[in-house]
Amino acid sequence: MSTSDVLDVLNVQRNSQPTQKKRVTATKKQAGINRELYNLLGANTPSVQLTPTLRFKDRIHAIQKPRLWRYETFQNGARTDGLELSHWVKEDVAGPYPFEKYNTKLPIPRLFEDDYDEFLAREEQEKKESDKPEDEQPEEPWSFAETQYLFGLCEMYDLRWVVIHDRYEYETFRSMEDLKAQFYRLSAQILAKRAAETGSNDETTKATIEALNSFDKLKELNRKEYLTKLLSRSSAEIAEEESLVIEARKFEMSAKKMLTERLQLLKLLDSPQSASTAQFQTSQGLAQLYNALMVSDKHKKRKAETPPVAPVMPAIKREKLSSGISPLQQYLKAHILGHSHEESHSPVAQLLSRKLTPRDEALYGLSFQEKIAPGISLRSARVHTFKPTVQAKVGALLTELQIPAKPVMPTMAVAEKFDELTKAIGVLMDIKRQKDKLEAELKVLKNLKGR
């Protein structure tokens, strides 16, 4: 029985239009993932594409066709043995080997026997005319064959003198300086002769001749000797030289600083201050200048009119010269005893009337200070002081001598002696500093002369 028969039996009305089946769109399986794993994802689509994107570069769409290459044999023109090698080159490129142009050689002048004899005769004539003293160890004479051998080595090794001296195998031993002197002297003479024959006045040729003539064999030997001594120094000598250089730089810097300070002081003392005169070009500026000059003139007149205050001590000194007694006795006699006739025969009056020696003043504890600071002060505070750096050194020296930094019993005599001691220590330290400075300068000068 079909479905339609069942609907007719049950009197169920059915739609005239048949129901359309829903199409199920099958999702494509993504590559790079298993089917079971992909089914577990459900409706949640992955945010990142799981398909691998392995692609090659795009094909080059060149308009021109690529050039062809060929494998061919070649010979290097810099070689003289005729060796043939092979390499790949472009088909449309032809010509000599491209690296052949880098095989360059120095232009060594050619030496002929006639020229050599002429140069040799000229040198002999110049030696006879000149009054130069002959060398203690004269150099071995050069023959034409040996000189030509030297020029051949120079052309072969492109004036690499270390290699030339190493390959030099002739009967006579020659040092590197001998080889250089012979080659440079003859090369300069050859170039000068060619320039005179051709009449050319080229600046390059002149510079080359001057450079060749500037070589001095003695200077080259001294330079190498100094360099050998410099390289054979010990570590202690290097450290000593560095310390001397540092000290010399310190002296130079202090000298420059002293000169600048001296120049600044001279400018302040001698040179007038150049001020701008623009402010005095108007009537108001001139009036201000006049008032300022008048005020300064009044101050100068007031200073000249006020008489100087006469100190008390000169009068006492004059009395001392006339009577022969000390200023303290004059002061005590004038202010304590007075000038009464009754007290003139007392022991105190007799003591004050006679002349006291320094021993008597020390015995009676009498002293007279010309300048006394106002207020209360301790006698130990009047001890001479130095700068903080010098004071520390003085204190260290007193500690070494087992003397306290300040007197324990600062009586007048102790304070005076202690003050004299500290002043003497300061003078000695200053002398020692100057002595060390002079010794360092002498050492620097000796090292400079030794070089």
C-alpha positions as CSV (number, residue, x, y, z in Angstrom):
1,M,0.0,0.0,0.0
2,S,1.3,3.4,-1.0
3,T,1.1,6.6,0.9
4,S,-1.6,8.0,-1.3
5,D,-3.9,5.0,-0.6
6,V,-3.5,5.5,3.1
7,L,-4.4,9.2,2.8
8,D,-7.6,8.3,0.8
9,V,-8.7,5.7,3.4
10,L,-8.3,8.3,6.2
11,N,-10.0,11.0,4.2
12,V,-7.0,13.3,4.5
13,Q,-6.7,16.0,1.9
14,R,-3.3,16.5,0.4
15,N,-1.8,19.5,-1.3
16,S,-2.0,19.6,-5.0
17,Q,1.6,20.7,-5.3
18,P,4.1,18.1,-4.5
19,T,6.6,18.9,-1.8
20,Q,10.1,19.7,-3.1
21,K,13.0,17.9,-1.5
22,K,15.6,20.1,0.1
23,R,18.9,19.9,-1.5
24,V,21.7,19.1,0.8
25,T,24.8,21.0,-0.3
26,A,27.8,18.8,0.5
27,T,30.7,20.7,1.8
28,K,33.9,20.2,0.1
29,K,36.5,18.4,2.1
30,Q,39.5,20.6,2.7
31,A,42.8,19.2,1.8
32,G,45.4,18.7,4.5
33,I,43.0,17.5,7.2
34,N,41.4,14.1,8.0
35,R,37.7,13.5,7.3
36,E,36.9,12.4,10.9
37,L,38.6,15.5,12.3
38,Y,36.8,17.8,9.8
39,N,33.4,16.3,10.8
40,L,34.1,17.1,14.4
41,L,34.2,20.8,13.6
42,G,30.5,20.9,12.7
43,A,29.2,24.3,11.7
44,N,32.2,26.1,13.0
45,T,34.3,26.9,10.1
46,P,38.0,27.4,10.7
47,S,39.2,31.1,10.7
48,V,42.4,30.1,8.9
49,Q,42.6,28.4,5.6
50,L,44.0,24.9,6.2
51,T,44.9,24.3,2.5
52,P,48.6,24.5,2.0
53,T,49.7,27.3,-0.3
54,L,52.9,26.0,-1.8
55,R,53.5,27.9,-5.0
56,F,56.5,28.6,-7.2
57,K,57.6,32.0,-8.4
58,D,55.7,33.4,-11.3
59,R,57.2,32.8,-14.6
60,I,59.2,35.6,-15.9
61,H,57.5,37.1,-18.9
62,A,60.7,38.6,-20.6
63,I,60.3,40.4,-23.9
64,Q,63.8,39.6,-25.1
65,K,65.1,36.1,-25.5
66,P,67.8,35.0,-23.1
67,R,71.3,35.2,-24.5
68,L,73.2,32.1,-25.1
69,W,76.4,31.0,-23.4
70,R,79.3,29.0,-24.9
71,Y,82.2,27.1,-23.5
72,E,85.4,28.2,-25.1
73,T,89.1,28.1,-24.6
74,F,91.2,31.3,-23.9
75,Q,94.7,32.5,-23.3
76,N,95.8,35.0,-20.7
77,G,97.9,37.7,-22.3
78,A,99.7,38.3,-19.0
79,R,101.3,34.9,-19.2
80,T,104.2,34.0,-21.4
81,D,103.9,30.2,-21.3
82,G,101.0,30.0,-23.7
83,L,98.7,28.2,-21.2
84,E,95.2,27.5,-22.5
85,L,92.2,27.4,-20.2
86,S,88.4,27.1,-20.7
87,H,85.5,29.0,-19.3
88,W,81.8,30.0,-20.1
89,V,81.2,33.3,-21.8
90,K,78.3,35.0,-23.4
91,E,77.9,34.2,-27.1
92,D,77.9,37.8,-28.2
93,V,80.9,38.8,-26.1
94,A,84.3,38.6,-27.7
95,G,87.7,40.0,-27.0
96,P,90.7,39.4,-24.8
97,Y,90.6,38.0,-21.3
98,P,88.9,40.7,-19.1
99,F,91.3,40.3,-16.2
100,E,94.3,40.8,-18.4
101,K,94.1,44.6,-17.8
102,Y,95.0,44.2,-14.1
103,N,98.5,42.9,-14.9
104,T,100.3,46.3,-14.6
105,K,104.0,46.9,-14.1
106,L,105.9,49.9,-13.0
107,P,107.8,51.8,-15.7
108,I,111.5,51.1,-14.8
109,P,114.0,53.2,-16.8
110,R,116.4,51.3,-19.0
111,L,120.1,51.7,-18.2
112,F,122.8,51.6,-20.9
113,E,126.5,51.2,-20.4
114,D,127.4,54.5,-22.1
115,D,125.0,56.4,-19.8
116,Y,126.4,54.5,-16.8
117,D,130.0,55.5,-17.6
118,E,128.9,59.1,-18.1
119,F,127.1,59.2,-14.8
120,L,130.1,57.6,-13.0
121,A,132.6,60.0,-14.5
122,R,130.4,63.0,-13.5
123,E,130.1,61.7,-9.9
124,E,133.9,61.3,-9.7
125,Q,134.3,64.9,-10.9
126,E,131.8,66.2,-8.3
127,K,133.6,64.4,-5.5
128,K,136.9,65.9,-6.5
129,E,135.4,69.5,-6.6
130,S,133.5,69.1,-3.3
131,D,135.2,69.5,0.0
132,K,133.1,66.9,1.8
133,P,135.1,64.5,4.1
134,E,135.3,60.9,2.9
135,D,133.5,58.2,4.8
136,E,135.4,56.1,7.3
137,Q,134.1,52.9,5.6
138,P,133.9,53.6,1.9
139,E,131.2,51.7,-0.1
140,E,132.2,48.9,-2.5
141,P,132.2,50.3,-6.1
142,W,129.3,49.3,-8.3
143,S,130.0,47.7,-11.7
144,F,127.7,48.0,-14.7
145,A,126.8,44.3,-14.5
146,E,125.8,44.5,-10.9
147,T,123.7,47.7,-11.5
148,Q,122.0,46.1,-14.5
149,Y,121.2,43.0,-12.3
150,L,119.7,45.4,-9.7
151,F,117.5,47.1,-12.3
152,G,116.3,43.7,-13.5
153,L,115.3,42.6,-10.0
154,C,113.5,46.0,-9.5
155,E,111.5,45.4,-12.8
156,M,110.7,41.8,-11.9
157,Y,109.4,42.5,-8.4
158,D,107.9,46.0,-8.9
159,L,110.2,47.8,-6.4
160,R,109.2,45.5,-3.5
161,W,112.4,46.2,-1.7
162,V,112.0,43.4,1.0
163,V,111.7,40.8,-1.8
164,I,114.4,42.4,-3.9
165,H,116.9,42.3,-0.9
166,D,115.9,38.7,-0.2
167,R,116.5,37.6,-3.8
168,Y,119.6,39.7,-4.3
169,E,122.4,37.1,-4.9
170,Y,125.5,38.8,-6.2
171,E,129.1,38.5,-5.3
172,T,129.1,41.7,-3.2
173,F,126.9,41.9,-0.1
174,R,124.6,45.0,-0.2
175,S,122.2,46.3,2.4
176,M,118.7,47.4,1.5
177,E,119.7,51.1,1.9
178,D,122.6,50.6,-0.6
179,L,120.3,49.1,-3.2
180,K,117.8,51.9,-2.7
181,A,120.4,54.6,-2.9
182,Q,122.0,53.2,-6.1
183,F,118.6,52.7,-7.9
184,Y,117.1,56.1,-6.9
185,R,120.3,58.0,-7.8
186,L,120.7,56.5,-11.3
187,S,116.9,56.6,-12.0
188,A,116.9,60.3,-11.3
189,Q,119.9,60.9,-13.6
190,I,118.4,58.9,-16.4
191,L,115.0,60.8,-16.2
192,A,116.8,64.1,-16.1
193,K,118.9,63.2,-19.2
194,R,115.9,62.1,-21.1
195,A,114.0,65.3,-20.2
196,A,116.9,67.4,-21.3
197,E,117.2,65.5,-24.6
198,T,113.5,65.7,-25.4
199,G,113.1,69.2,-24.1
200,S,110.0,68.3,-22.2
201,N,109.0,70.3,-19.2
202,D,106.5,68.0,-17.6
203,E,105.5,68.6,-14.0
204,T,105.1,64.9,-13.3
205,T,108.7,64.2,-14.4
206,K,110.0,67.0,-12.2
207,A,108.1,65.8,-9.2
208,T,109.4,62.2,-9.8
209,I,113.0,63.4,-10.1
210,E,112.7,65.5,-6.8
211,A,111.2,62.5,-5.0
212,L,114.1,60.2,-6.2
213,N,116.7,62.8,-5.1
214,S,115.1,63.3,-1.7
215,F,116.2,59.8,-0.5
216,D,118.9,60.0,2.2
217,K,120.7,56.8,3.1
218,L,121.9,58.1,6.5
219,K,118.4,59.2,7.5
220,E,117.0,55.9,6.5
221,L,119.6,54.1,8.7
222,N,118.9,56.3,11.6
223,R,115.1,55.8,11.2
224,K,115.5,52.1,11.3
225,E,117.8,52.2,14.3
226,Y,115.3,54.3,16.2
227,L,112.5,52.0,15.2
228,T,114.5,49.0,16.4
229,K,115.2,50.7,19.8
230,L,111.5,51.6,20.1
231,L,110.4,48.0,19.4
232,S,113.0,46.5,21.8
233,R,111.8,48.4,24.9
234,S,110.8,46.5,28.0
235,S,107.5,46.9,29.7
236,A,109.1,48.9,32.6
237,E,110.6,51.3,30.1
238,I,107.2,51.7,28.3
239,A,105.5,52.4,31.6
240,E,108.1,54.9,32.6
241,E,107.9,56.7,29.2
242,E,104.1,56.9,29.5
243,S,104.3,58.4,33.0
244,L,106.9,60.9,31.7
245,V,104.6,61.8,28.8
246,I,101.6,62.3,31.2
247,E,103.8,64.5,33.5
248,A,104.9,66.5,30.5
249,R,101.3,67.0,29.4
250,K,100.4,68.1,32.9
251,F,103.3,70.7,32.8
252,E,102.1,71.9,29.4
253,M,98.5,72.3,30.6
254,S,99.6,74.1,33.7
255,A,101.9,76.4,31.7
256,K,99.0,77.2,29.3
257,K,96.7,77.8,32.2
258,M,99.2,80.1,33.8
259,L,99.7,82.0,30.6
260,T,96.0,82.4,30.0
261,E,95.4,83.6,33.6
262,R,98.4,86.0,33.2
263,L,97.0,87.4,30.0
264,Q,93.6,87.9,31.5
265,L,95.2,89.7,34.5
266,L,97.2,91.9,32.2
267,K,94.1,92.8,30.3
268,L,92.3,93.7,33.5
269,L,95.1,95.8,34.8
270,D,96.6,97.4,31.7
271,S,94.1,97.5,28.9
272,P,91.2,100.0,29.3
273,Q,87.8,98.5,29.2
274,S,86.3,99.2,25.7
275,A,82.7,100.2,26.4
276,S,80.2,101.2,23.7
277,T,79.8,105.0,23.2
278,A,76.4,104.7,21.7
279,Q,74.7,105.5,25.0
280,F,76.6,108.8,25.3
281,Q,75.7,110.2,21.9
282,T,72.4,111.7,23.2
283,S,72.0,114.7,25.6
284,Q,70.6,112.5,28.3
285,G,73.5,110.1,28.1
286,L,76.0,113.0,28.3
287,A,74.2,114.3,31.4
288,Q,74.4,110.9,33.1
289,L,78.1,110.7,32.3
290,Y,78.7,114.1,33.7
291,N,76.9,113.3,37.0
292,A,78.8,110.0,37.3
293,L,82.1,111.8,36.9
294,M,81.2,114.5,39.4
295,V,80.2,112.0,42.0
296,S,83.5,110.1,41.6
297,D,85.4,113.3,41.8
298,K,83.7,114.3,45.0
299,H,84.6,110.9,46.6
300,K,88.2,111.4,45.6
301,K,88.3,114.9,47.2
302,R,86.7,113.6,50.4
303,K,89.3,110.8,50.7
304,A,92.1,113.4,50.2
305,E,90.6,115.9,52.7
306,T,90.2,113.4,55.6
307,P,93.4,113.2,57.5
308,P,94.8,109.8,58.3
309,V,94.2,108.6,61.9
310,A,97.5,108.7,63.7
311,P,98.2,105.4,65.5
312,V,99.1,105.4,69.2
313,M,102.2,103.3,68.8
314,P,104.5,105.8,67.1
315,A,104.3,108.2,70.1
316,I,105.2,105.3,72.4
317,K,108.0,104.4,70.1
318,R,109.4,107.9,70.2
319,E,109.2,107.9,74.0
320,K,111.0,104.5,74.0
321,L,113.7,106.0,71.9
322,S,114.1,108.9,74.3
323,S,113.7,107.1,77.6
324,G,114.9,103.6,76.7
325,I,112.0,101.8,78.4
326,S,109.6,99.4,76.7
327,P,106.2,100.4,75.4
328,L,104.5,98.3,78.1
329,Q,106.3,100.2,80.8
330,Q,105.2,103.5,79.2
331,Y,101.6,102.3,79.1
332,L,101.6,101.0,82.7
333,K,103.4,104.1,84.0
334,A,100.9,106.4,82.2
335,H,97.6,104.7,83.1
336,I,98.2,102.7,86.3
337,L,100.6,104.8,88.4
338,G,99.9,108.1,87.0
339,H,102.3,111.0,87.4
340,S,102.0,111.5,91.1
341,H,105.2,112.3,93.0
342,E,104.3,110.2,96.1
343,E,104.2,106.9,94.3
344,S,107.4,107.4,92.4
345,H,109.6,105.8,95.1
346,S,107.5,102.6,95.4
347,P,108.9,99.2,94.2
348,V,106.4,99.1,91.3
349,A,107.4,102.6,90.2
350,Q,111.1,101.7,90.4
351,L,110.4,98.5,88.4
352,L,108.6,100.4,85.7
353,S,111.1,103.2,85.6
354,R,114.1,101.0,84.8
355,K,114.7,99.3,81.4
356,L,113.5,95.7,81.3
357,T,115.3,93.1,79.3
358,P,113.3,90.4,77.3
359,R,114.4,88.0,80.0
360,D,112.8,90.2,82.7
361,E,109.6,90.6,80.7
362,A,109.4,86.8,80.3
363,L,110.1,86.4,84.0
364,Y,107.4,88.8,85.1
365,G,105.0,87.6,82.4
366,L,104.8,90.9,80.7
367,S,103.9,91.2,77.0
368,F,102.6,93.9,74.7
369,Q,100.5,93.1,71.6
370,E,100.4,95.8,69.0
371,K,97.2,94.4,67.2
372,I,94.6,92.6,69.3
373,A,91.4,91.3,67.7
374,P,88.2,92.5,69.5
375,G,86.4,89.9,71.6
376,I,87.6,86.8,73.4
377,S,89.9,84.4,71.7
378,L,92.2,81.5,72.6
379,R,95.9,81.8,72.1
380,S,95.8,78.4,70.3
381,A,93.5,79.8,67.7
382,R,96.3,82.2,66.6
383,V,98.5,79.4,65.4
384,H,99.4,79.7,61.7
385,T,97.1,77.6,59.4
386,F,97.5,76.3,55.8
387,K,95.3,75.2,53.0
388,P,93.3,72.0,53.7
389,T,95.6,69.9,51.4
390,V,98.8,71.3,52.9
391,Q,97.3,71.2,56.4
392,A,96.7,67.4,56.1
393,K,100.4,66.9,55.1
394,V,101.6,69.1,58.0
395,G,99.4,67.1,60.4
396,A,100.8,63.8,59.1
397,L,104.3,65.0,59.6
398,L,103.6,66.2,63.1
399,T,102.0,62.8,63.9
400,E,105.2,61.1,62.5
401,L,107.3,63.4,64.9
402,Q,104.9,62.5,67.8
403,I,103.8,66.1,68.2
404,P,100.1,66.8,68.7
405,A,98.2,68.9,66.1
406,K,97.6,71.6,68.8
407,P,99.7,72.4,71.8
408,V,98.6,70.8,75.0
409,M,99.7,73.8,77.1
410,P,99.4,76.7,74.8
411,T,101.4,79.3,76.7
412,M,102.8,82.2,74.8
413,A,106.3,80.7,74.4
414,V,104.8,77.3,73.4
415,A,102.5,79.0,70.9
416,E,105.3,81.0,69.3
417,K,107.6,78.0,69.0
418,F,104.8,75.8,67.6
419,D,103.9,78.6,65.1
420,E,107.6,78.8,64.0
421,L,107.7,75.0,63.7
422,T,104.6,74.8,61.4
423,K,105.9,77.7,59.3
424,A,109.2,75.9,58.9
425,I,107.4,72.7,57.9
426,G,105.3,74.6,55.3
427,V,108.5,76.2,53.8
428,L,110.3,72.8,53.7
429,M,107.3,71.2,52.0
430,D,107.1,74.0,49.5
431,I,110.8,73.6,48.7
432,K,110.4,69.8,48.3
433,R,107.5,70.3,45.9
434,Q,109.6,72.7,43.8
435,K,112.5,70.3,43.9
436,D,110.3,67.4,42.7
437,K,109.0,69.6,39.9
438,L,112.5,70.6,38.7
439,E,113.7,66.9,38.8
440,A,110.7,65.9,36.7
441,E,111.4,68.6,34.2
442,L,115.1,67.7,34.0
443,K,114.2,64.0,33.5
444,V,111.8,65.0,30.6
445,L,114.5,67.1,29.0
446,K,117.1,64.3,29.3
447,N,114.7,61.8,27.7
448,L,114.0,64.3,24.8
449,K,117.8,64.8,24.3
450,G,118.3,61.0,24.5
451,R,116.0,60.5,21.5
